[in-house]
Amino acid sequence: MPKITIIGAGAVGSTAAQRIAEKELGDVVMTDIVEGLPQGKALDILEAGPLLGYDSNIIGTNDYKDIEGSDVVVITAGIARKPGMTREDLLKINTKIITDVSENIKRYAPDSVVITVTNPLDIMTYVSMKTTGFEPHRVFGMSGVLDSGRFATFIALELGCSVRDIKAMVLGGHGDTMVPLPRFTTVSGVPITELMPESTINRLVDRTINGGAEIVNLLKTGSAFYAPSASVTNMVEAVVKDTKRILPVCAYLSGEYGKKDIYLGVPVKLGKIGIEGILELELTAEEKKALDRSAEAVKSGIASLNSLS
C-alpha cells in the first residue's frame, strides 16, 4: 500500500488520517512534536478498523525518521491565528514551523508529493517548495477544493438540490481575496447564472469567501476541520490512485494566467506525480481583475517573508 504521512496530529491532521485510513488509500504515519498525541490518536483510529472494516495500518510518532519512504506527505502542522495576533505574527511563527517540517521531508521523504494545509496557505506552500527544493509540481496546497466544497454546499442549500449534482469552481488565494466563479459552477451541467438571480449568487459568493470565519465565529475556540480533512483526502486519493482529477488547488505558476513565481489557486490535473497540468480558463475582464487582486495579496505576503528573520 502507499505510505501517507500526516505531519501535525491536531484536528485537521487526525481527521484526515481517519478518512484516509477508512478509504484504505494507504498506510498512515501521523507525526507531531507533542509526545503521546499522535500515538494515542493513531491507536484509536487503528482500533476502529475491525468495526468499520478497513485494513490500513496507522502509527503515531514523534520521530521524523518514521516518515521515510512516504509517497505523499500532508502538512497540517502550525498554529491558528489567535485573538490579538497580527497576520505578520502568524506568518513568522508558521514560516519557522513549515521550514523545519520541510527540511525533514527533504531529508527523509525526498521522493514524496507534498500537500500543504497550514495557513496562510499560499505562502506556506511557497515556503515548503523553496525549502525542500522539490519540483513545483510535487508541492501544492489545499485551498480551492475546500472553498469549492463550501460554495457547492451553499448552492445546494439555496436550490434545495443534491450536492452531488453541483460542480463548483473557486480560484485565487485561500482567504479574503479568493475568486468564486459562478460561470464555471454548474448544477448537472447548467451554470448557476441560469438558475438564480445575480443578487443571490453574490450573497452565496460572499458566504463562501467568509466560510472559514463563519465557522470560527460559531465555534469560538477552534476552526473548521471536517471539511478541510475531507478536501485533503480527495487530493491524496487523486495522487495515490492516479485518477487525473481536475481540481482547483494552490499551484506554482510559471506564466499561467500571466503570473510567475507565485502560488495561487487554479484548476489542475492531479495524478501520481502531483500536478500533471494547469488548466487556463478564459476569464472575463472582471474575473481577471479579481484574480489579479488575489495574486497581489499573495505576492505581498511572499515579499514580507524577506523581512522575517
Residue pairs with C-beta under 8 A, 6 or more apart in sequence:
1 24
1 26
1 27
1 56
1 57
2 25
2 26
2 27
2 71
2 72
2 240
3 26
3 27
3 29
3 69
3 70
3 71
3 72
4 20
4 25
4 26
4 27
4 28
4 29
4 70
4 71
4 72
4 73
4 74
4 236
4 240
5 28
5 29
5 30
5 31
5 67
5 70
5 72
5 73
5 74
5 109
5 112
6 13
6 14
6 16
6 17
6 20
6 28
6 29
6 30
6 31
6 74
6 76
7 13
7 31
7 32
7 67
7 73
7 74
7 75
7 76
7 77
7 101
7 105
8 31
8 32
8 75
8 76
8 77
8 78
8 117
8 118
9 17
9 30
9 31
9 32
9 34
9 37
9 38
9 41
9 42
9 60
10 32
10 76
10 225
11 222
11 225
12 76
12 117
12 225
12 228
12 229
12 232
13 30
13 32
13 74
13 76
13 77
13 229
14 30
14 38
14 41
14 45
15 225
15 226
15 229
16 74
16 76
16 228
16 229
16 232
16 233
16 236
17 28
17 30
17 41
17 42
17 45
17 58
18 45
18 48
18 229
19 229
19 230
19 233
20 26
20 28
20 56
20 233
20 236
21 28
21 45
21 46
21 49
21 54
21 56
21 58
22 52
22 54
22 56
23 54
23 233
23 237
24 54
24 55
24 56
25 56
25 233
25 236
25 237
25 240
25 241
26 56
26 71
26 72
26 240
27 56
27 57
27 58
28 42
28 45
28 56
28 57
28 58
28 59
29 58
29 59
29 61
29 66
29 67
29 70
30 38
30 41
30 42
30 58
30 59
30 60
30 61
31 38
31 60
31 61
31 62
31 63
31 64
31 66
31 67
32 38
32 60
32 62
32 77
33 62
34 62
35 62
37 60
38 60
38 61
38 62
39 59
39 60
39 61
40 60
41 60
42 58
42 59
42 60
43 58
43 60
45 58
46 57
46 58
49 55
49 56
59 66
64 104
64 107
64 108
65 108
67 73
67 104
67 105
67 108
67 109
68 108
68 109
69 109
70 108
70 109
70 112
71 111
71 112
71 113
71 239
71 240
72 112
72 113
72 114
72 115
72 236
72 239
72 240
73 105
73 109
73 112
73 113
73 114
73 115
74 114
74 115
74 116
74 117
74 232
74 236
75 98
75 101
75 102
75 105
75 114
75 115
75 116
75 117
75 118
75 124
75 128
76 117
76 118
76 232
77 97
77 98
77 101
77 118
78 93
78 94
78 97
78 98
78 118
78 119
78 124
79 90
79 93
79 94
79 97
80 119
80 222
80 223
81 87
81 90
81 119
87 120
88 304
90 119
90 120
91 120
91 123
91 301
91 304
91 305
91 308
92 308
94 118
94 119
94 120
94 124
95 123
95 124
95 127
95 305
95 308
97 118
98 116
98 118
98 124
98 127
98 128
98 131
99 127
99 131
101 128
102 114
102 127
102 128
102 131
102 132
103 131
103 132
105 112
105 114
105 128
105 132
106 131
106 132
106 133
106 134
112 138
113 138
113 139
113 239
113 273
113 274
114 128
114 129
114 132
114 134
114 138
114 139
114 140
115 140
115 141
115 142
115 232
115 235
115 236
115 239
116 124
116 125
116 128
116 139
116 140
116 141
116 142
116 250
117 141
117 142
117 228
117 232
118 124
119 174
120 174
120 175
120 301
121 141
121 142
121 143
121 173
121 174
121 175
121 250
122 141
122 143
122 173
122 174
122 175
122 250
122 262
122 263
122 264
122 265
122 298
122 301
123 263
123 298
123 301
123 302
123 305
124 141
125 139
125 140
125 141
125 250
125 252
125 263
126 252
126 262
126 263
126 302
126 305
127 305
128 139
129 136
129 139
129 252
129 263
132 139
136 251
136 252
136 254
136 275
137 252
137 273
137 274
137 275
137 276
138 273
138 274
138 275
139 252
139 274
140 249
140 250
140 251
140 252
140 263
140 268
140 274
140 275
141 174
141 249
141 250
141 251
141 263
142 228
142 231
142 232
142 235
142 249
142 250
143 173
143 174
143 178
143 248
143 249
143 250
143 265
144 169
144 170
144 171
144 174
144 247
144 248
144 249
144 250
144 265
144 266
144 267
145 231
145 232
145 234
145 235
145 247
145 248
145 249
146 174
146 227
146 228
146 231
147 170
147 174
147 178
147 180
147 208
147 211
147 248
147 265
148 168
148 169
148 170
148 248
149 168
149 227
149 230
149 231
150 207
150 208
150 211
150 227
151 168
151 170
151 180
151 185
151 204
151 205
151 208
152 163
152 166
152 167
152 168
152 185
153 163
154 204
154 207
154 208
155 166
155 168
155 185
155 187
155 192
155 204
156 162
156 163
156 166
158 196
158 200
158 204
159 187
159 195
159 196
161 187
165 187
165 188
166 185
166 186
166 187
167 185
167 186
168 180
168 185
169 180
169 181
169 184
169 185
169 248
169 267
170 178
170 179
170 180
170 181
170 208
170 248
170 265
171 178
171 179
171 181
171 248
171 264
171 265
171 266
171 267
171 281
171 291
171 294
172 178
172 179
172 264
172 265
172 290
172 291
172 294
172 295
173 264
173 265
173 294
173 295
173 297
173 298
174 250
174 265
175 297
176 209
176 297
177 290
177 293
177 294
177 297
178 208
178 209
178 265
178 294
179 265
179 287
179 290
179 291
179 294
180 204
180 205
180 208
180 209
181 281
181 287
182 191
182 192
182 193
182 201
182 205
183 191
183 193
183 284
183 287
184 191
184 281
185 191
185 192
186 192
187 195
192 201
193 201
207 214
211 224
212 223
212 224
215 223
215 224
216 222
216 223
216 224
234 245
234 247
235 247
235 249
235 270
237 243
238 244
238 245
238 247
238 270
238 271
239 270
239 271
239 272
239 274
240 272
242 271
242 272
243 270
243 271
244 269
244 270
244 271
244 276
245 269
245 270
246 267
246 268
246 269
246 270
246 279
247 267
247 268
247 270
248 265
248 266
248 267
248 268
249 265
249 266
249 268
249 270
249 275
250 263
250 264
250 265
251 263
251 264
251 265
251 266
251 268
251 275
251 278
252 261
252 262
252 263
253 259
253 260
253 261
253 262
253 263
253 264
253 266
253 278
254 260
254 261
256 266
256 278
256 280
257 264
257 266
257 280
257 283
257 291
257 295
259 295
262 295
262 298
262 299
262 302
263 298
264 291
264 294
264 295
264 298
265 294
266 278
266 279
266 280
267 278
267 279
267 281
268 275
268 276
268 277
268 278
268 279
269 275
269 276
269 277
269 279
270 276
283 291
